[in-house]
Amino acid sequence: IKDSAVTIIQEAHGTRELIAKLLRGIVGSHTVHFSAGKDHATGGILTIVNKLLMVQGATSRMEIIIPGRVSCVTIQNGSHNLQIFNEHHACVKVPIVVEALCSILYISVTVDKE
């Protein structure tokens, strides 16, 4: 993790407190975005961004699309954006994920729900 620009993890079972404890060694050099599943036994996703990507004045934020399953982390610096999607689709119907992602990207689609 320490040498990566971006690390994406699925099946990150746990709570915010547990994740913070496990990753305490990289908090100074990385920004950690966590979306928990419904409970400890359900999914959870992490997007970990090296602060070297965060040039002076840049900000990062996470939008949770489907809790514990799909998120979008946006790094913004002025008019420049980098969007990082973390998608773990186990037990999630693909049309739901496609519609959610397209709404974030402002793309109009029609998805066959059969």
C-alpha positions in Angstrom: 0.0 0.0 0.0 2.8 2.5 0.9 4.3 2.5 -2.6 1.0 2.6 -4.5 -0.7 5.7 -5.9 -4.1 4.1 -5.4 -5.1 0.9 -3.6 -8.6 -0.5 -3.9 -9.9 -3.2 -1.6 -13.1 -5.1 -1.6 -14.5 -7.4 1.2 -13.0 -5.0 3.8 -15.1 -6.4 6.6 -15.1 -4.3 9.7 -16.0 -0.9 11.2 -14.4 2.5 10.7 -12.6 2.1 14.0 -11.1 -1.3 13.0 -10.0 0.0 9.6 -8.4 3.1 11.2 -6.6 0.8 13.7 -5.3 -1.5 10.9 -4.2 1.3 8.7 -2.8 3.7 11.3 0.7 3.4 9.8 -0.3 5.0 6.5 -2.7 7.8 7.7 0.0 10.5 7.4 0.9 9.6 3.8 -2.5 8.4 2.5 -6.1 9.3 2.5 -8.4 6.4 3.4 -12.0 6.3 2.1 -14.2 3.5 3.6 -17.7 2.4 2.9 -19.0 -0.3 5.3 -21.4 -3.1 4.4 -24.6 -3.7 6.2 -22.8 -5.6 9.0 -19.4 -7.1 9.7 -20.2 -10.1 7.5 -21.2 -8.0 4.5 -18.6 -6.6 2.0 -17.2 -3.2 2.6 -14.8 -1.3 0.3 -11.7 0.8 0.8 -10.1 3.3 -1.6 -6.7 4.4 -0.4 -5.1 7.4 -2.1 -1.4 8.3 -1.7 -1.2 12.0 -0.8 1.5 12.4 -3.4 -1.4 12.5 -5.9 -2.9 15.4 -3.9 -0.9 18.3 -5.2 -1.1 21.5 -3.2 -4.7 22.6 -2.8 -6.2 19.4 -4.1 -9.1 17.8 -2.2 -10.7 14.4 -2.2 -14.1 13.2 -1.4 -16.0 9.9 -1.6 -19.5 9.5 -2.9 -21.1 6.2 -1.8 -23.2 4.9 -4.6 -24.2 1.5 -3.0 -23.0 1.2 0.6 -20.2 -1.3 1.0 -20.3 -2.1 -2.7 -19.8 0.9 -5.1 -18.1 4.2 -4.5 -16.5 7.1 -6.4 -13.6 9.0 -4.9 -13.0 12.3 -6.7 -9.6 14.1 -6.4 -10.2 17.7 -7.4 -7.6 20.4 -8.0 -9.0 23.5 -9.6 -10.7 22.5 -12.8 -9.0 19.1 -12.9 -10.7 16.0 -11.5 -9.6 12.4 -11.2 -12.4 9.9 -10.4 -11.6 6.5 -9.0 -14.4 4.0 -8.9 -14.4 1.1 -6.5 -17.0 -1.5 -7.5 -17.6 -4.8 -5.8 -20.6 -6.4 -7.4 -21.1 -9.6 -5.4 -24.8 -10.0 -4.7 -25.6 -6.7 -6.5 -27.6 -6.9 -9.7 -25.5 -5.5 -12.6 -28.2 -3.2 -13.9 -28.3 -1.4 -10.6 -24.6 -0.8 -10.7 -24.6 0.3 -14.3 -27.4 2.8 -13.6 -25.7 4.1 -10.5 -22.4 4.6 -12.3 -24.0 6.3 -15.3 -25.8 8.7 -13.0 -22.5 9.7 -11.5 -21.0 10.1 -15.0 -24.0 12.0 -16.3 -24.5 9.4 -19.0 -28.0 8.5 -20.1 -28.6 4.8 -20.6 -31.5 2.3 -20.7 -30.7 -0.9 -18.9 -32.7 -4.1 -19.6 -33.6 -5.4 -16.1 -34.4 -9.0 -17.1 
